[in-house]
Amino acid sequence: MQPTLIRRQLGGLIPPKVATPSLLSSGSGAGLGPLVNFYSKLPKGPAASSAGGGIKGRYFSGKNASGAPLLFLMLGICGLGYTIDYQMHLKHHKNHAH
């Protein structure tokens, strides 16, 4: 990635420079108005939990966490392997008896 792209993407995370040394050293609280205004717009409280998408979010994270998908995957692979092996065995016996 180009440095300009990174700078542009991170630009929204860095707050604007509203508290300059001249505002803070003047002694009056009137200069802190922009700073108070900026921080009053920020969300308050705990961050909202993201549900997470995809298979991981649906089956392995959160309150519905379960190992069932892994079990079904193993059973599916075994079933597919058995089916292929059985079909190959039938082809072997097609013209030859044991």
C-alpha positions as CSV (number, residue, x, y, z in Angstrom):
1,M,0.0,0.0,0.0
2,Q,1.1,3.5,-0.7
3,P,1.8,5.8,2.3
4,T,-0.8,8.2,1.1
5,L,-3.5,5.5,1.2
6,I,-2.5,4.6,4.8
7,R,-2.5,8.2,5.9
8,R,-5.9,8.7,4.3
9,Q,-7.4,5.6,6.0
10,L,-6.0,6.5,9.4
11,G,-7.0,10.2,9.1
12,G,-10.5,9.5,10.6
13,L,-9.0,7.8,13.6
14,I,-6.8,10.7,14.7
15,P,-8.7,13.6,16.3
16,P,-8.2,17.1,14.9
17,K,-5.8,19.3,16.8
18,V,-8.3,21.4,18.8
19,A,-6.2,21.8,22.0
20,T,-3.2,23.9,21.0
21,P,-0.7,25.1,23.6
22,S,-1.9,28.7,23.1
23,L,-5.4,27.8,24.1
24,L,-4.4,25.8,27.2
25,S,-1.9,28.4,28.5
26,S,-4.2,31.4,28.2
27,G,-5.7,30.7,31.6
28,S,-9.4,31.0,30.6
29,G,-11.6,28.1,30.1
30,A,-13.3,29.7,27.0
31,G,-10.5,28.4,24.7
32,L,-11.4,24.8,25.5
33,G,-14.8,25.0,23.8
34,P,-13.7,23.2,20.7
35,L,-12.1,20.4,22.7
36,V,-15.2,19.9,24.8
37,N,-17.4,20.0,21.7
38,F,-15.2,17.3,20.0
39,Y,-15.2,15.0,23.0
40,S,-18.9,15.5,23.7
41,K,-19.7,14.0,20.3
42,L,-17.8,10.8,20.9
43,P,-19.9,7.7,21.8
44,K,-20.3,6.9,25.5
45,G,-20.4,3.5,27.2
46,P,-19.1,0.2,26.2
47,A,-18.4,-0.6,22.6
48,A,-21.1,-2.5,20.8
49,S,-20.2,-6.2,20.2
50,S,-19.9,-7.1,16.6
51,A,-21.7,-10.3,15.6
52,G,-18.9,-11.3,13.2
53,G,-19.8,-12.8,9.9
54,G,-19.2,-16.0,8.2
55,I,-18.9,-19.5,9.5
56,K,-16.6,-18.6,12.4
57,G,-18.9,-15.9,13.7
58,R,-22.0,-18.1,13.3
59,Y,-20.7,-21.4,14.9
60,F,-17.5,-20.8,16.8
61,S,-18.0,-17.4,18.5
62,G,-20.6,-16.0,20.7
63,K,-23.4,-17.7,22.7
64,N,-24.0,-20.4,20.1
65,A,-20.4,-21.7,20.0
66,S,-20.4,-25.4,19.1
67,G,-18.1,-28.0,17.6
68,A,-21.0,-29.5,15.5
69,P,-19.7,-28.1,12.2
70,L,-16.4,-29.9,12.7
71,L,-18.2,-33.1,13.5
72,F,-20.3,-32.8,10.4
73,L,-17.3,-32.1,8.2
74,M,-15.5,-35.2,9.5
75,L,-18.6,-37.3,8.9
76,G,-19.0,-35.9,5.4
77,I,-15.4,-36.6,4.5
78,C,-15.6,-40.2,5.9
79,G,-18.9,-40.7,4.0
80,L,-17.4,-39.4,0.8
81,G,-14.3,-41.6,1.2
82,Y,-16.4,-44.7,1.9
83,T,-18.6,-44.0,-1.1
84,I,-15.6,-43.6,-3.4
85,D,-13.9,-46.7,-2.0
86,Y,-17.1,-48.8,-2.4
87,Q,-17.6,-47.7,-6.0
88,M,-14.0,-48.6,-6.8
89,H,-14.5,-52.0,-5.1
90,L,-17.6,-52.6,-7.3
91,K,-15.6,-51.8,-10.4
92,H,-13.0,-54.3,-9.3
93,H,-15.6,-57.0,-9.0
94,K,-17.4,-56.2,-12.2
95,N,-15.7,-58.9,-14.3
96,H,-13.7,-60.8,-11.7
97,A,-15.0,-62.8,-8.7
98,H,-12.8,-63.3,-5.6
